[in-house]
Amino acid sequence: MSTTPDGRPVPPAHADERAMLESWLEFHRATLVLKCEGLDDRQLRLASVPPSPMTLLGLVQHMAEVERNWFQRVFAGQDLPLVYEEGRTDGFTLAPDRGIDEALAVWRTEVARGREVIAASSLDDSGELSEQEAAYLGGQGVSLRWILVHMIEEYARHHGHADLLREGIDGATGA
């Protein structure tokens, strides 16, 4: 597999559907880490524009929650607590004693568990949404294919936020 100059895996131009979806998800996972590289704890905690409290550290925590929710809770049907219990349930709330090393370790654990959960599954295998989530889709079943596309979309959307946060911190753009 080839990589970009910054080390992210390049999704193949030609592959089967599963390989394509998983490689794009891996690319976006690597992009999140790249957005945080080289920053200190203070910088990673800098909020975007008022009134938003969004930070790069909060984005890493949020994506740990998202990884757990979609792969372990929804797809595998596991009854698991939130990754981060304090504050809001989306992972964005920061704890003074939790820095990027811990947040990335937790996120990497959730990513690894997600990979394990789906490894032997077909794209057509389904997980079950909560009633609240099902109300948006009109049904409780959701395929692994849908989850993978949603995860790519979730990361890509938040990379726009990360781009703006990073540019505001040190002027770095792109990637």
Biotite code that builds the C-alpha atoms (Angstrom):
import biotite.structure as struc

atoms = struc.array([
    struc.Atom([0.000, 0.000, 0.000], chain_id="A", res_id=1, res_name="MET", atom_name="CA", element="C"),
    struc.Atom([1.330, 3.409, -0.882], chain_id="A", res_id=2, res_name="SER", atom_name="CA", element="C"),
    struc.Atom([1.264, 6.360, 1.458], chain_id="A", res_id=3, res_name="THR", atom_name="CA", element="C"),
    struc.Atom([1.026, 10.118, 1.160], chain_id="A", res_id=4, res_name="THR", atom_name="CA", element="C"),
    struc.Atom([4.193, 12.108, 1.941], chain_id="A", res_id=5, res_name="PRO", atom_name="CA", element="C"),
    struc.Atom([2.847, 12.592, 5.488], chain_id="A", res_id=6, res_name="ASP", atom_name="CA", element="C"),
    struc.Atom([2.446, 8.818, 5.965], chain_id="A", res_id=7, res_name="GLY", atom_name="CA", element="C"),
    struc.Atom([-1.298, 8.308, 5.524], chain_id="A", res_id=8, res_name="ARG", atom_name="CA", element="C"),
    struc.Atom([-2.387, 5.206, 3.574], chain_id="A", res_id=9, res_name="PRO", atom_name="CA", element="C"),
    struc.Atom([-3.587, 6.018, 0.059], chain_id="A", res_id=10, res_name="VAL", atom_name="CA", element="C"),
    struc.Atom([-6.861, 4.275, -0.770], chain_id="A", res_id=11, res_name="PRO", atom_name="CA", element="C"),
    struc.Atom([-6.491, 2.105, -3.880], chain_id="A", res_id=12, res_name="PRO", atom_name="CA", element="C"),
    struc.Atom([-7.856, 3.447, -7.150], chain_id="A", res_id=13, res_name="ALA", atom_name="CA", element="C"),
    struc.Atom([-9.243, 0.002, -7.975], chain_id="A", res_id=14, res_name="HIS", atom_name="CA", element="C"),
    struc.Atom([-10.438, -2.450, -5.356], chain_id="A", res_id=15, res_name="ALA", atom_name="CA", element="C"),
    struc.Atom([-13.497, -4.393, -4.352], chain_id="A", res_id=16, res_name="ASP", atom_name="CA", element="C"),
    struc.Atom([-16.162, -2.579, -2.373], chain_id="A", res_id=17, res_name="GLU", atom_name="CA", element="C"),
    struc.Atom([-15.063, -3.796, 1.062], chain_id="A", res_id=18, res_name="ARG", atom_name="CA", element="C"),
    struc.Atom([-11.411, -2.935, 0.499], chain_id="A", res_id=19, res_name="ALA", atom_name="CA", element="C"),
    struc.Atom([-12.380, 0.480, -0.881], chain_id="A", res_id=20, res_name="MET", atom_name="CA", element="C"),
    struc.Atom([-14.613, 1.343, 2.085], chain_id="A", res_id=21, res_name="LEU", atom_name="CA", element="C"),
    struc.Atom([-12.145, 0.137, 4.686], chain_id="A", res_id=22, res_name="GLU", atom_name="CA", element="C"),
    struc.Atom([-9.183, 1.875, 3.041], chain_id="A", res_id=23, res_name="SER", atom_name="CA", element="C"),
    struc.Atom([-11.022, 5.212, 2.906], chain_id="A", res_id=24, res_name="TRP", atom_name="CA", element="C"),
    struc.Atom([-11.960, 4.831, 6.565], chain_id="A", res_id=25, res_name="LEU", atom_name="CA", element="C"),
    struc.Atom([-8.303, 4.121, 7.429], chain_id="A", res_id=26, res_name="GLU", atom_name="CA", element="C"),
    struc.Atom([-7.225, 7.194, 5.457], chain_id="A", res_id=27, res_name="PHE", atom_name="CA", element="C"),
    struc.Atom([-9.622, 9.370, 7.434], chain_id="A", res_id=28, res_name="HIS", atom_name="CA", element="C"),
    struc.Atom([-8.578, 7.832, 10.737], chain_id="A", res_id=29, res_name="ARG", atom_name="CA", element="C"),
    struc.Atom([-4.954, 8.658, 9.911], chain_id="A", res_id=30, res_name="ALA", atom_name="CA", element="C"),
    struc.Atom([-5.954, 12.204, 8.939], chain_id="A", res_id=31, res_name="THR", atom_name="CA", element="C"),
    struc.Atom([-7.417, 12.817, 12.397], chain_id="A", res_id=32, res_name="LEU", atom_name="CA", element="C"),
    struc.Atom([-4.097, 11.874, 13.992], chain_id="A", res_id=33, res_name="VAL", atom_name="CA", element="C"),
    struc.Atom([-2.210, 14.060, 11.511], chain_id="A", res_id=34, res_name="LEU", atom_name="CA", element="C"),
    struc.Atom([-4.322, 17.095, 12.444], chain_id="A", res_id=35, res_name="LYS", atom_name="CA", element="C"),
    struc.Atom([-3.154, 16.752, 16.059], chain_id="A", res_id=36, res_name="CYS", atom_name="CA", element="C"),
    struc.Atom([0.545, 16.070, 15.433], chain_id="A", res_id=37, res_name="GLU", atom_name="CA", element="C"),
    struc.Atom([3.093, 18.562, 16.670], chain_id="A", res_id=38, res_name="GLY", atom_name="CA", element="C"),
    struc.Atom([0.727, 20.480, 18.934], chain_id="A", res_id=39, res_name="LEU", atom_name="CA", element="C"),
    struc.Atom([1.057, 20.844, 22.688], chain_id="A", res_id=40, res_name="ASP", atom_name="CA", element="C"),
    struc.Atom([-1.695, 20.274, 25.226], chain_id="A", res_id=41, res_name="ASP", atom_name="CA", element="C"),
    struc.Atom([-2.670, 23.936, 25.355], chain_id="A", res_id=42, res_name="ARG", atom_name="CA", element="C"),
    struc.Atom([-3.012, 24.127, 21.577], chain_id="A", res_id=43, res_name="GLN", atom_name="CA", element="C"),
    struc.Atom([-5.070, 20.917, 21.392], chain_id="A", res_id=44, res_name="LEU", atom_name="CA", element="C"),
    struc.Atom([-7.491, 22.443, 23.915], chain_id="A", res_id=45, res_name="ARG", atom_name="CA", element="C"),
    struc.Atom([-7.987, 25.713, 22.028], chain_id="A", res_id=46, res_name="LEU", atom_name="CA", element="C"),
    struc.Atom([-11.623, 26.152, 21.061], chain_id="A", res_id=47, res_name="ALA", atom_name="CA", element="C"),
    struc.Atom([-12.696, 27.165, 17.597], chain_id="A", res_id=48, res_name="SER", atom_name="CA", element="C"),
    struc.Atom([-14.895, 30.213, 17.303], chain_id="A", res_id=49, res_name="VAL", atom_name="CA", element="C"),
    struc.Atom([-17.339, 31.276, 19.997], chain_id="A", res_id=50, res_name="PRO", atom_name="CA", element="C"),
    struc.Atom([-19.765, 29.999, 21.009], chain_id="A", res_id=51, res_name="PRO", atom_name="CA", element="C"),
    struc.Atom([-18.419, 26.587, 19.931], chain_id="A", res_id=52, res_name="SER", atom_name="CA", element="C"),
    struc.Atom([-16.290, 24.764, 22.519], chain_id="A", res_id=53, res_name="PRO", atom_name="CA", element="C"),
    struc.Atom([-14.932, 22.371, 19.838], chain_id="A", res_id=54, res_name="MET", atom_name="CA", element="C"),
    struc.Atom([-11.245, 21.474, 20.133], chain_id="A", res_id=55, res_name="THR", atom_name="CA", element="C"),
    struc.Atom([-8.915, 19.035, 18.409], chain_id="A", res_id=56, res_name="LEU", atom_name="CA", element="C"),
    struc.Atom([-8.630, 17.037, 21.641], chain_id="A", res_id=57, res_name="LEU", atom_name="CA", element="C"),
    struc.Atom([-12.418, 16.983, 21.853], chain_id="A", res_id=58, res_name="GLY", atom_name="CA", element="C"),
    struc.Atom([-12.632, 15.722, 18.261], chain_id="A", res_id=59, res_name="LEU", atom_name="CA", element="C"),
    struc.Atom([-10.372, 12.768, 19.105], chain_id="A", res_id=60, res_name="VAL", atom_name="CA", element="C"),
    struc.Atom([-12.532, 11.949, 22.118], chain_id="A", res_id=61, res_name="GLN", atom_name="CA", element="C"),
    struc.Atom([-15.712, 12.348, 20.067], chain_id="A", res_id=62, res_name="HIS", atom_name="CA", element="C"),
    struc.Atom([-14.460, 9.958, 17.406], chain_id="A", res_id=63, res_name="MET", atom_name="CA", element="C"),
    struc.Atom([-13.675, 7.365, 20.100], chain_id="A", res_id=64, res_name="ALA", atom_name="CA", element="C"),
    struc.Atom([-17.345, 7.609, 21.119], chain_id="A", res_id=65, res_name="GLU", atom_name="CA", element="C"),
    struc.Atom([-18.464, 7.363, 17.485], chain_id="A", res_id=66, res_name="VAL", atom_name="CA", element="C"),
    struc.Atom([-16.250, 4.331, 16.826], chain_id="A", res_id=67, res_name="GLU", atom_name="CA", element="C"),
    struc.Atom([-17.644, 2.560, 19.896], chain_id="A", res_id=68, res_name="ARG", atom_name="CA", element="C"),
    struc.Atom([-21.226, 3.445, 19.091], chain_id="A", res_id=69, res_name="ASN", atom_name="CA", element="C"),
    struc.Atom([-21.373, 2.321, 15.480], chain_id="A", res_id=70, res_name="TRP", atom_name="CA", element="C"),
    struc.Atom([-19.195, -0.783, 15.529], chain_id="A", res_id=71, res_name="PHE", atom_name="CA", element="C"),
    struc.Atom([-19.656, -2.189, 19.019], chain_id="A", res_id=72, res_name="GLN", atom_name="CA", element="C"),
    struc.Atom([-23.072, -0.947, 20.127], chain_id="A", res_id=73, res_name="ARG", atom_name="CA", element="C"),
    struc.Atom([-25.012, -0.754, 16.863], chain_id="A", res_id=74, res_name="VAL", atom_name="CA", element="C"),
    struc.Atom([-23.331, -3.402, 14.706], chain_id="A", res_id=75, res_name="PHE", atom_name="CA", element="C"),
    struc.Atom([-22.300, -5.943, 17.358], chain_id="A", res_id=76, res_name="ALA", atom_name="CA", element="C"),
    struc.Atom([-25.186, -5.197, 19.729], chain_id="A", res_id=77, res_name="GLY", atom_name="CA", element="C"),
    struc.Atom([-22.919, -4.836, 22.740], chain_id="A", res_id=78, res_name="GLN", atom_name="CA", element="C"),
    struc.Atom([-24.306, -3.020, 25.773], chain_id="A", res_id=79, res_name="ASP", atom_name="CA", element="C"),
    struc.Atom([-21.375, -0.731, 26.586], chain_id="A", res_id=80, res_name="LEU", atom_name="CA", element="C"),
    struc.Atom([-21.115, 2.493, 28.574], chain_id="A", res_id=81, res_name="PRO", atom_name="CA", element="C"),
    struc.Atom([-19.952, 5.727, 27.053], chain_id="A", res_id=82, res_name="LEU", atom_name="CA", element="C"),
    struc.Atom([-16.207, 6.050, 26.617], chain_id="A", res_id=83, res_name="VAL", atom_name="CA", element="C"),
    struc.Atom([-16.246, 9.429, 28.364], chain_id="A", res_id=84, res_name="TYR", atom_name="CA", element="C"),
    struc.Atom([-18.954, 9.753, 30.979], chain_id="A", res_id=85, res_name="GLU", atom_name="CA", element="C"),
    struc.Atom([-18.358, 13.341, 32.091], chain_id="A", res_id=86, res_name="GLU", atom_name="CA", element="C"),
    struc.Atom([-20.284, 16.206, 30.589], chain_id="A", res_id=87, res_name="GLY", atom_name="CA", element="C"),
    struc.Atom([-22.158, 15.743, 27.362], chain_id="A", res_id=88, res_name="ARG", atom_name="CA", element="C"),
    struc.Atom([-22.535, 12.285, 25.854], chain_id="A", res_id=89, res_name="THR", atom_name="CA", element="C"),
    struc.Atom([-20.715, 13.094, 22.611], chain_id="A", res_id=90, res_name="ASP", atom_name="CA", element="C"),
    struc.Atom([-17.137, 13.013, 23.963], chain_id="A", res_id=91, res_name="GLY", atom_name="CA", element="C"),
    struc.Atom([-16.334, 16.669, 23.361], chain_id="A", res_id=92, res_name="PHE", atom_name="CA", element="C"),
    struc.Atom([-16.071, 17.585, 27.064], chain_id="A", res_id=93, res_name="THR", atom_name="CA", element="C"),
    struc.Atom([-12.423, 17.864, 28.153], chain_id="A", res_id=94, res_name="LEU", atom_name="CA", element="C"),
    struc.Atom([-10.979, 16.686, 31.448], chain_id="A", res_id=95, res_name="ALA", atom_name="CA", element="C"),
    struc.Atom([-8.042, 18.687, 32.852], chain_id="A", res_id=96, res_name="PRO", atom_name="CA", element="C"),
    struc.Atom([-5.964, 15.557, 33.492], chain_id="A", res_id=97, res_name="ASP", atom_name="CA", element="C"),
    struc.Atom([-6.579, 13.836, 30.129], chain_id="A", res_id=98, res_name="ARG", atom_name="CA", element="C"),
    struc.Atom([-4.273, 14.860, 27.329], chain_id="A", res_id=99, res_name="GLY", atom_name="CA", element="C"),
    struc.Atom([-3.769, 13.789, 23.755], chain_id="A", res_id=100, res_name="ILE", atom_name="CA", element="C"),
    struc.Atom([-1.666, 10.709, 24.518], chain_id="A", res_id=101, res_name="ASP", atom_name="CA", element="C"),
    struc.Atom([-4.438, 9.194, 26.632], chain_id="A", res_id=102, res_name="GLU", atom_name="CA", element="C"),
    struc.Atom([-7.194, 10.304, 24.249], chain_id="A", res_id=103, res_name="ALA", atom_name="CA", element="C"),
    struc.Atom([-5.372, 8.817, 21.249], chain_id="A", res_id=104, res_name="LEU", atom_name="CA", element="C"),
    struc.Atom([-4.723, 5.565, 23.143], chain_id="A", res_id=105, res_name="ALA", atom_name="CA", element="C"),
    struc.Atom([-8.429, 5.286, 23.971], chain_id="A", res_id=106, res_name="VAL", atom_name="CA", element="C"),
    struc.Atom([-9.390, 6.154, 20.385], chain_id="A", res_id=107, res_name="TRP", atom_name="CA", element="C"),
    struc.Atom([-6.930, 3.565, 19.006], chain_id="A", res_id=108, res_name="ARG", atom_name="CA", element="C"),
    struc.Atom([-8.427, 0.941, 21.325], chain_id="A", res_id=109, res_name="THR", atom_name="CA", element="C"),
    struc.Atom([-11.921, 1.726, 20.041], chain_id="A", res_id=110, res_name="GLU", atom_name="CA", element="C"),
    struc.Atom([-10.690, 1.604, 16.428], chain_id="A", res_id=111, res_name="VAL", atom_name="CA", element="C"),
    struc.Atom([-9.035, -1.785, 17.034], chain_id="A", res_id=112, res_name="ALA", atom_name="CA", element="C"),
    struc.Atom([-12.167, -3.176, 18.666], chain_id="A", res_id=113, res_name="ARG", atom_name="CA", element="C"),
    struc.Atom([-14.240, -1.956, 15.749], chain_id="A", res_id=114, res_name="GLY", atom_name="CA", element="C"),
    struc.Atom([-11.924, -3.672, 13.283], chain_id="A", res_id=115, res_name="ARG", atom_name="CA", element="C"),
    struc.Atom([-12.205, -6.912, 15.258], chain_id="A", res_id=116, res_name="GLU", atom_name="CA", element="C"),
    struc.Atom([-16.004, -6.724, 15.422], chain_id="A", res_id=117, res_name="VAL", atom_name="CA", element="C"),
    struc.Atom([-16.432, -6.402, 11.649], chain_id="A", res_id=118, res_name="ILE", atom_name="CA", element="C"),
    struc.Atom([-13.537, -8.580, 10.466], chain_id="A", res_id=119, res_name="ALA", atom_name="CA", element="C"),
    struc.Atom([-15.572, -11.694, 9.674], chain_id="A", res_id=120, res_name="ALA", atom_name="CA", element="C"),
    struc.Atom([-18.767, -9.881, 8.696], chain_id="A", res_id=121, res_name="SER", atom_name="CA", element="C"),
    struc.Atom([-20.328, -9.278, 5.318], chain_id="A", res_id=122, res_name="SER", atom_name="CA", element="C"),
    struc.Atom([-21.185, -5.778, 4.137], chain_id="A", res_id=123, res_name="LEU", atom_name="CA", element="C"),
    struc.Atom([-24.790, -6.984, 4.095], chain_id="A", res_id=124, res_name="ASP", atom_name="CA", element="C"),
    struc.Atom([-24.762, -8.067, 7.762], chain_id="A", res_id=125, res_name="ASP", atom_name="CA", element="C"),
    struc.Atom([-26.844, -5.785, 9.935], chain_id="A", res_id=126, res_name="SER", atom_name="CA", element="C"),
    struc.Atom([-26.741, -4.147, 13.294], chain_id="A", res_id=127, res_name="GLY", atom_name="CA", element="C"),
    struc.Atom([-29.650, -2.712, 15.193], chain_id="A", res_id=128, res_name="GLU", atom_name="CA", element="C"),
    struc.Atom([-30.222, 0.970, 15.811], chain_id="A", res_id=129, res_name="LEU", atom_name="CA", element="C"),
    struc.Atom([-31.750, 2.399, 18.928], chain_id="A", res_id=130, res_name="SER", atom_name="CA", element="C"),
    struc.Atom([-35.351, 3.536, 18.567], chain_id="A", res_id=131, res_name="GLU", atom_name="CA", element="C"),
    struc.Atom([-34.183, 7.164, 18.465], chain_id="A", res_id=132, res_name="GLN", atom_name="CA", element="C"),
    struc.Atom([-31.634, 6.464, 15.707], chain_id="A", res_id=133, res_name="GLU", atom_name="CA", element="C"),
    struc.Atom([-34.118, 4.256, 13.818], chain_id="A", res_id=134, res_name="ALA", atom_name="CA", element="C"),
    struc.Atom([-36.583, 7.135, 13.673], chain_id="A", res_id=135, res_name="ALA", atom_name="CA", element="C"),
    struc.Atom([-34.189, 8.956, 11.330], chain_id="A", res_id=136, res_name="TYR", atom_name="CA", element="C"),
    struc.Atom([-33.774, 6.000, 8.976], chain_id="A", res_id=137, res_name="LEU", atom_name="CA", element="C"),
    struc.Atom([-37.248, 4.547, 9.103], chain_id="A", res_id=138, res_name="GLY", atom_name="CA", element="C"),
    struc.Atom([-36.131, 1.142, 10.381], chain_id="A", res_id=139, res_name="GLY", atom_name="CA", element="C"),
    struc.Atom([-33.973, -0.462, 13.035], chain_id="A", res_id=140, res_name="GLN", atom_name="CA", element="C"),
    struc.Atom([-31.655, -2.534, 10.844], chain_id="A", res_id=141, res_name="GLY", atom_name="CA", element="C"),
    struc.Atom([-28.569, -0.969, 9.315], chain_id="A", res_id=142, res_name="VAL", atom_name="CA", element="C"),
    struc.Atom([-25.977, -2.768, 7.180], chain_id="A", res_id=143, res_name="SER", atom_name="CA", element="C"),
    struc.Atom([-22.255, -2.793, 7.775], chain_id="A", res_id=144, res_name="LEU", atom_name="CA", element="C"),
    struc.Atom([-21.973, -1.134, 4.357], chain_id="A", res_id=145, res_name="ARG", atom_name="CA", element="C"),
    struc.Atom([-24.106, 1.779, 5.606], chain_id="A", res_id=146, res_name="TRP", atom_name="CA", element="C"),
    struc.Atom([-22.070, 2.025, 8.813], chain_id="A", res_id=147, res_name="ILE", atom_name="CA", element="C"),
    struc.Atom([-18.768, 2.161, 6.919], chain_id="A", res_id=148, res_name="LEU", atom_name="CA", element="C"),
    struc.Atom([-20.052, 4.876, 4.573], chain_id="A", res_id=149, res_name="VAL", atom_name="CA", element="C"),
    struc.Atom([-21.410, 6.793, 7.564], chain_id="A", res_id=150, res_name="HIS", atom_name="CA", element="C"),
    struc.Atom([-18.071, 6.524, 9.393], chain_id="A", res_id=151, res_name="MET", atom_name="CA", element="C"),
    struc.Atom([-16.214, 7.870, 6.347], chain_id="A", res_id=152, res_name="ILE", atom_name="CA", element="C"),
    struc.Atom([-18.703, 10.740, 6.213], chain_id="A", res_id=153, res_name="GLU", atom_name="CA", element="C"),
    struc.Atom([-18.394, 11.383, 9.965], chain_id="A", res_id=154, res_name="GLU", atom_name="CA", element="C"),
    struc.Atom([-14.607, 11.624, 9.805], chain_id="A", res_id=155, res_name="TYR", atom_name="CA", element="C"),
    struc.Atom([-14.642, 13.715, 6.620], chain_id="A", res_id=156, res_name="ALA", atom_name="CA", element="C"),
    struc.Atom([-17.132, 16.182, 8.095], chain_id="A", res_id=157, res_name="ARG", atom_name="CA", element="C"),
    struc.Atom([-15.067, 16.578, 11.245], chain_id="A", res_id=158, res_name="HIS", atom_name="CA", element="C"),
    struc.Atom([-11.882, 17.011, 9.225], chain_id="A", res_id=159, res_name="HIS", atom_name="CA", element="C"),
    struc.Atom([-13.360, 20.268, 8.004], chain_id="A", res_id=160, res_name="GLY", atom_name="CA", element="C"),
    struc.Atom([-13.645, 21.334, 11.622], chain_id="A", res_id=161, res_name="HIS", atom_name="CA", element="C"),
    struc.Atom([-10.122, 20.078, 12.327], chain_id="A", res_id=162, res_name="ALA", atom_name="CA", element="C"),
    struc.Atom([-8.777, 22.023, 9.333], chain_id="A", res_id=163, res_name="ASP", atom_name="CA", element="C"),
    struc.Atom([-10.193, 25.266, 10.696], chain_id="A", res_id=164, res_name="LEU", atom_name="CA", element="C"),
    struc.Atom([-9.023, 24.542, 14.236], chain_id="A", res_id=165, res_name="LEU", atom_name="CA", element="C"),
    struc.Atom([-5.495, 23.708, 13.095], chain_id="A", res_id=166, res_name="ARG", atom_name="CA", element="C"),
    struc.Atom([-5.270, 26.733, 10.825], chain_id="A", res_id=167, res_name="GLU", atom_name="CA", element="C"),
    struc.Atom([-6.348, 28.946, 13.709], chain_id="A", res_id=168, res_name="GLY", atom_name="CA", element="C"),
    struc.Atom([-3.710, 27.427, 15.990], chain_id="A", res_id=169, res_name="ILE", atom_name="CA", element="C"),
    struc.Atom([-0.599, 27.507, 13.841], chain_id="A", res_id=170, res_name="ASP", atom_name="CA", element="C"),
    struc.Atom([-1.607, 28.356, 10.280], chain_id="A", res_id=171, res_name="GLY", atom_name="CA", element="C"),
    struc.Atom([-1.216, 24.785, 8.989], chain_id="A", res_id=172, res_name="ALA", atom_name="CA", element="C"),
    struc.Atom([-3.620, 24.046, 6.152], chain_id="A", res_id=173, res_name="THR", atom_name="CA", element="C"),
    struc.Atom([-4.502, 21.135, 3.910], chain_id="A", res_id=174, res_name="GLY", atom_name="CA", element="C"),
    struc.Atom([-4.165, 17.391, 4.300], chain_id="A", res_id=175, res_name="ALA", atom_name="CA", element="C"),
])
